[in-house]
Amino acid sequence: GTSVQFNSVSCTATACDAVGYYLTPSYTMLAEHYNGSTWTIESTPAPVGSTAALLNGVSCVSATNCTAVGNYDANSMTNALAARWNGSAWSVEPIPNKINAQATYLSGLSCAANGACTAVGSGYHNVSDPPTPVAEHSNGTVWNLTAAPGLPGNAAKGVFTSVSCVSGNGCMAVGWYYDTSATEFPLYAPYN
């Protein structure tokens, strides 16, 4: 690749997985595994029909159970992306886009020990619209859109960039928002 970037890493007691992208010339998903002494590139299948794909967040509950999220371009849209590592291969999982959105970006992810995961990010109904928060939840098998925490009343736009969950339904999301005068503020929101 002409450019390589890691966006997130998650470690267990015995291993680490890092995810991101490389350019060839479009964005291509990248995942690497560390076994305590050596990094190894893992094969990451592109979503069907994608012209570009990247991973922004990863969370591992064991050396053989990691989930990663990001986004990919296809059919003039930017779509949510989720993939799961089973210890030997990554596979793309079906995940919904923000309703009526032309673009959905997932940037943060946190998974509980039972494999339940929560992902956060942002979505645009049209490219000219301001971004609004997105939250998705997986029970370990199926992804569903959930009600994202709302923005403050004076917010013109905002996104969530990271999330941490202490259980399958107790999370804190953080990010940023702009008010109507274009001043940027930190954003944090607890939610279930």
C-alpha positions, -999 to +999 in steps of 0.1 A: +000+000+000+010+036-005-002+046+029-009+024+060-028+034+091-040+017+123-071+032+139-077+009+169-062-019+189-076-044+214-057-069+236-065-099+257-041-116+281-025-136+252-029-116+220-037-082+203-055-073+171-051-039+154-073-026+126-072+002+100-066+005+063-041+008+035-043+026+001-040+006-031-052+032-044-086+031-027-091+024+010-087-013+018-094-029+052-063-039+073-061-062+103-030-076+121-027-100+149+001-100+176+007-133+194+031-118+220+062-118+198+052-114+161+027-093+141+009-112+113-013-096+086-048-112+086-069-116+055-099-092+056-127-099+030-142-067+014-180-063+016-197-074-016-198-045-041-175-022-022-151+002-039-133+012-006-135-001+030-117+007+063-119-003+099-120+023+127-126+003+159-119-032+173-128-049+206-116-084+215-132-105+243-107-134+237-079-143+213-105-160+191-134-135+194-128-100+181-153-076+164-143-046+143-164-018+128-159+009+101-174+019+068-173+011+031-184+028-001-208+011-025-236+023-048-228+060-042-233+055-004-211+051+026-223+021+046-217+008+081-193-021+083-189-049+109-165-079+108-158-107+133-126-126+139-131-163+150-094-170+157-086-181+121-105-157+097-124-124+095-159-124+081-181-095+072-214-093+092-247-077+081-252-044+099-278-017+091-272+019+081-287+049+099-323+051+086-326+072+054-289+081+056-267+086+026-236+080+048-231+060+080-197+059+097-189+037+127-158+049+147-160+033+182-168-001+195-169-019+229-178-056+234-187-073+267-174-107+277-206-125+264-199-112+229-225-084+230-211-053+213-221-016+210-208+006+181-211+044+178-204+069+150-223+093+129-247+095+099-257+120+073-291+120+055-275+139+027-238+150+024-249+186+028-267+178+061-250+180+095-239+147+111-260+131+138-250+104+163-255+067+154-255+037+178-258+000+169-259-031+191-251-067+185-261-096+207-232-116+193-252-127+163-273-099+149-267-061+146-296-036+152-298+001+152-304+015+188-315+048+200-284+069+201-280+094+229-293+128+218-273+160+213-276+190+236-304+215+227-279+241+213-261+215+190-261+221+153-243+188+146-223+162+164-208+127+164-198+100+187-162+087+182-157+062+210-177+041+235-170+019+265-195-006+280-192-022+314-220-046+305-242-055+275-264-025+282-244+000+303-223+023+281-207+057+279-203+073+245-180+103+238-174+126+209-179+163+200-206+187+188-208+222+173-233+247+186-251+271+163-221+296+165-197+268+152-180+265+186-168+229+193-176+212+226-169+178+240-198+154+240-204+126+265-236+106+271-243+075+293-269+052+278-283+017+280 
